Amino acid sequence: MVDQEIVIQGLVVLGVLVVAYVSLIRPQIKRITDNDRLLSSLNVGDRVVTGGGLIGKIARFEGARIVEIELSNAMRVQALRSRIEEKFEG
């Protein structure tokens, strides 16, 4: 009788862990992988959206971490490459 209860409790714990993995951990890993793929595919001239909501065109890369983004003809800003959220298709 006691052995059966231990097995059932173990299955419940295992079920909770599986649900947590599928609903929380796996989607986060996918988001990180997709973001890494996006950041590595960036090129000069791509239109991007930063984490702060700025939309501009990549003017140049300054090393591996910094990107210079042209917001208008006379305005360029520097941003961390990791803060680019998406390519802008609009």
Summary of the structure (lengths in Angstrom):
residues: 90
radius of gyration: 22.0
end to end distance: 65.0
largest distance: 78.1
contacts: 208
relative contact order: 0.14
helix: 47%
strand: 32%
